[in-house]
Amino acid sequence: MAIVKELGTRRVFMGKLAHGADLLEEITTICVDNKIKLGRIEGLGAVKKSCLGFYSQDTKEYQYLTLDKNMEISNLVGNVSLKDGVPIVHAHITLSDEQGCAYGGHLAPGTIIFACEILVHELDGPEFRRGTDQVTGLPLWELQK
């Protein structure tokens, strides 16, 4: 059975991220600096290099793909919640190359920004905390009814 919570919007941050910086690190810094504990992320732009994660349901481990080429950010979406009391960004990204071929997965450290415009929506509601899910092995939300 699904467990959902009603949320409201508090603040919205919109801006441009630093050229040459790590994408996940930049978004995380915005959240930490602004004390965002619960939120939604979206963005677009381009990267010089990327690192994408794929979670193997069989081995319960991440596999990583590094693409050392210029790519467009077709979609960047994610959320912000707490893990061990610290804001953590969980994001997925879809990238496309010069031929229009798409690559996607979990946004991992090592994705280097060429240009990126970002929106961070801070949400108002109960804290969403991450803990290890016994079934999947993933750090999922521990929500109470």
C-alpha positions in Angstrom: 0.0 0.0 0.0 1.3 3.4 -0.9 2.1 6.0 1.8 1.8 9.6 0.6 1.9 12.9 2.4 0.4 16.2 1.3 3.0 19.0 0.9 3.0 22.7 0.1 5.6 24.9 -1.5 7.8 27.2 0.6 10.5 28.8 -1.5 11.7 28.4 -5.1 15.4 28.9 -6.0 16.2 29.4 -9.7 19.6 30.0 -11.1 22.7 29.1 -13.2 25.3 26.6 -11.9 29.0 27.1 -12.2 30.8 26.0 -15.4 33.2 23.2 -14.7 31.7 22.2 -11.3 30.3 18.8 -10.3 26.6 18.8 -11.0 25.5 16.8 -8.0 27.8 18.7 -5.7 26.5 22.1 -6.9 22.9 21.1 -6.3 23.7 19.6 -2.9 25.5 22.8 -1.8 22.5 24.9 -2.7 20.3 22.7 -0.5 22.8 22.6 2.4 23.5 26.4 2.3 19.8 27.2 2.2 18.8 24.6 4.8 16.5 22.8 2.4 15.4 19.5 4.0 12.6 18.6 1.6 12.3 19.6 -2.0 12.1 18.9 -5.7 14.8 19.5 -8.3 14.6 20.1 -12.0 17.1 21.4 -14.5 18.5 21.5 -18.1 21.6 22.4 -19.9 24.7 20.6 -21.0 27.6 18.6 -19.5 31.3 18.1 -20.5 31.4 14.6 -19.0 28.9 12.5 -17.1 28.7 9.6 -14.6 25.4 7.6 -14.6 24.4 5.0 -12.1 22.2 1.9 -12.7 21.0 -0.1 -9.7 21.2 -3.9 -10.2 18.2 -5.4 -8.6 20.0 -8.8 -8.6 23.2 -7.8 -6.9 21.7 -4.8 -5.0 24.7 -2.7 -6.1 25.2 0.3 -8.4 27.0 0.0 -11.7 28.4 3.2 -13.2 28.8 4.4 -16.7 31.2 7.3 -17.4 30.7 9.1 -20.7 33.6 11.4 -21.5 31.9 13.5 -24.1 29.8 16.6 -24.4 26.1 16.0 -23.9 22.8 17.9 -23.6 20.8 17.6 -20.4 17.4 16.6 -21.8 15.9 16.2 -18.3 17.1 16.4 -14.8 14.7 15.6 -12.0 15.0 14.7 -8.4 14.2 15.3 -4.8 15.8 16.4 -1.5 15.3 14.6 1.8 17.3 13.8 4.9 19.8 11.0 5.4 21.5 10.8 8.8 20.1 14.4 9.4 21.8 15.9 6.3 20.1 17.0 3.1 20.7 14.5 0.3 19.9 15.0 -3.4 18.5 12.0 -5.2 18.4 12.8 -8.9 18.0 11.1 -12.3 19.3 12.6 -15.5 18.7 12.0 -19.2 21.4 13.1 -21.6 21.6 13.2 -25.4 24.5 13.3 -27.7 25.0 15.0 -31.1 23.2 12.1 -32.9 20.2 12.4 -30.5 21.0 9.1 -28.8 19.8 9.2 -25.1 21.6 8.0 -22.0 20.0 8.0 -18.6 20.3 7.0 -15.0 21.0 8.0 -11.5 23.0 11.3 -11.3 26.4 10.4 -9.8 29.5 12.4 -8.8 31.7 13.1 -11.7 29.1 14.8 -14.0 30.8 18.0 -15.0 28.8 21.1 -15.9 29.2 22.9 -19.2 26.0 25.0 -18.5 23.1 24.3 -16.3 19.9 26.1 -15.3 18.4 24.8 -12.1 15.1 25.0 -10.1 15.0 23.9 -6.5 11.5 23.9 -5.0 11.6 23.8 -1.2 8.6 22.0 0.0 6.7 22.5 3.3 5.6 19.3 5.1 6.9 16.5 7.3 10.5 15.5 7.0 11.3 12.6 4.7 14.1 10.6 6.1 16.1 7.9 4.2 17.0 4.5 5.7 17.9 1.2 4.2 14.9 -0.6 2.7 15.1 -4.3 3.7 13.5 -5.5 0.4 15.4 -3.5 -2.2 18.6 -2.6 -0.3 18.1 1.0 -1.4 18.2 4.1 0.9 14.4 4.8 0.6 12.1 7.1 2.5 10.9 5.7 5.9 7.4 7.1 6.0 4.9 6.5 8.7 1.1 6.3 8.1 
